[in-house]
Amino acid sequence: MKIREATSRLKAAGTEPLRKVYTRHGIGKKMYGVSMAELNALAKEIKTDHELAVKLWDSGNHDARMLATRIADPAAISSGMLDAWSGDLDNYVIADAFSSLAAKSRFAHAKFEKWSRSRQEFVGQAGWNVLTTLAMRDPKLTNAFLIEQIRLIESRIHLSANRVRHAMNQSLIAIGARNKTLRQRATAAANRIGEVEVDHGETGCKTPAAVPYIDKMWARREARAAKS
């Protein structure tokens, strides 16, 4: 698919009600207001097209960038391009989508280390999001490494930017779901941290309390094990 057709399809799929919703989520005016269902359907049709993804990202349009994260090739994206794209992040929605792409790349570990220390809110968010994905999917991560991340989360979370606090809380939950040792460490840290306050703006979104969420994940896991 050519960039002109992709842009035309996105524009046609946009709606005014969704533009109003997205505005409440902090997305700027350069958007069409395309639903996640429409974006996913278009991405499924296009499949992987890294060249098109780059052009979509370069357009600066929010919906185009969301589509770009879905069709970009994680094996083809370079370290430099990931850093360049991270510098364009201007809302938490695109930061979430972008970090999902980054977590699939061979640079995921390095980008977590770099971005999680950034003073830019959405870059920092993306960094901790990458760790959340790695904690859930990468068996090579050691307990020692993740215990160190728990320590960093505990010491920094209340001092971090708004969306970074949310991302750190998600990382703590993901680490706590990994194994029994990390569950104990993450739960203890979460109890010391207490409530994590995140401003979600004019939305119904909430940041979950870590301990009940970790407990719920373990309960589901144990229920599945009992059935099998």
N, C-alpha and C positions, 0 to 999 in steps of 0.2 A: 504494500500500500504506500502511496506517495504522501508526502507531508500535507499537500493541499487537500486531498481526500480525507485524511485523518482529521485535520482541523475542521473541515466542513461537517464531518460526522459528529464531532464533539459539539460543535456549535448548535447543530440541529437537535441534539439530545438535551441541551441545557434548558432549564425551566426557571422562571422567576421565583416560585416558592422555594426551590432549593438554593437559589442565590441568596435569599433572605436567611435561610437556615445556616448556610456556610458563613455568611457575614457574622452571625452570632458566634461562630466558632473561630473567629479571628482571621478569616481568609479575606484577602484584599479584593479590590474591584476587578482585577484582571483574571476573570474566570467566566465560565459559561453556566455553571451550576448543573453538572452532570451527576446522576446518581451512581452509587457504587455498583449497582447491578448493571447499568449501561456500560460503565468503564470495564467491568470484568468481562462482559460479553464481547466488547470490542477487542479487548486484549486477547481473548480466546480465539477470535477470528484472525487476528494478525499473527499470533504466536510470537516467537522471538524474532525481533528485528532491531538489532542494535543501532544500525545507522539511522533508522527512523526515530528511535528513542532519543538519540542525541539531538536531532532536529526539533523534536517535540519539547525537550527540556530547554533548548536554546530559545524557544518562542517566548518563554517567561510566563505563559498562561498556566494557571494552577491546574486545571483539568488535564491539560496536555502533559504537564509534568507528572501528574498522578498516573497517567497512561504510560509515560516513559518508564516509570519504575517497574511496571508490570511486564513490559516487553523488552527491556534491556537485557543483555546477556551478561550474567555475573562473571562468566569466564573471560569475557572480552573487555570489561571495564577496567581501566587502569587506576593505579593508586592516585595519580595526579587528577584524574577526572573525578574520582570520589571526593577528593578534597575540594575541587572546584565546585562541584554540585552542593557539597555541604555548606559552602559559603553563600549559596543562594537560598537556603532554607529561611522562610519567613513566617511560618505558622506550624503548629504542632501536627496538623493533619499530614502535610507533605513530609514533615520530619519522620513521622511514623512509617509512611510508605517508603521513603528513601532508605531508612535504616533496615527495612526488610530486605531490600536489594543488597545493601552493603554487607549484611550478615551472611549472604550466600557467596560472597566473593572470597578469594584467597587472601584478601587483606583484612578480613574481619577482626582478627585479634589486634593487629596493629592499629586499626582505626578506633577500636574501643579504647585502647591505651591513649591515643592522641585526643580524640574528640571528647571523651569523658572528662577531660581536664580543661576543656575550653571554657572561656568566660562568656561565650555567645550562647544564649539560652537554648536555641533549637539545635545547635551543634552538640552541646552537652547532652541534650535529650537523646539525640540520635546515637551518641556513644553508649549511653547506658541501655538504650533499646537493643543495640547490637549484643551487649553482654547478656541481656535477658534471653535472646534467641540462642546464643551459644550455650548458656546454662541449661537450656531445655534440650539441645540437640547435639552438642559436641561431647562425646564420651571421653575425649582426651584431656579435658580440663581437670586439674587435680583439686583435691579438697583444700590443699594449702593455698593455692591460687584463689579459690573462691572464698575461703575464710578471710583472706586479706581484703577482698572486695567488700565483704560484710563489714569489716573494720572501717574501711573508707566510707561506706555508706553511713554507718552510725556516726562517724565524726563530722561528716560534711552535709548531711541531708538538710538539716534545718538552716544551713547557711547558703544553700544553693538556690538558683533561680527557679521560678514557679514550675515550669514544665520539667525541669531537671529533677525536682523533688518527686514528681509523679513517676518519672522513668526509673529513678533509684528505688522507689518503693516496689515497682514491678520487678526489678532485678532481684531485690531481696526475696520476694515471693518465689520467683523462679529458682533461685538458689536453694531456698528452703524446701522445695519440692523434689530436689535431686536425690538425696539419700538421707538416711536417719541421722547421721552425724551433722550434716549441714542443716537439716530441719531443726535440730537442737540449737545450733549456733545462730541461725537466722531468727528463730523464735525468741531467743534470749535478747538478741539485739533489737528486734522489733518492740519488745516490751520496754526496753530502756529508751528507745526512740520516742515512743508514745504516738500521739496523733500526728499525722502528716497533713498539714494544711496546704491545699492547692486551690487556687482560684480558677474555676472552670468557666468563668464568665456567665453569659446568659444562656446556659445550657443545663440539661439535666444530668450531665456527667458527674461522676464522683470518683475519688481515689479510694480504693478499698483498704480496709484495715488489714495489715499483713498477716497477723496471727490467725484470725478466723479463716482467711482465704487459704493459707497454707494448710490448716487443719482440714478444710473442705477438700482440697486436692488430694490429701492423703486418704481421707475417707472414701473418696471415689475410687482411688487406686486399690484400696483394700477390698472394696465391694466387688470390683472387677476380678480381683485375684480369688475371692471366695467363690464366685460364680464359675470360674474356670477350673 
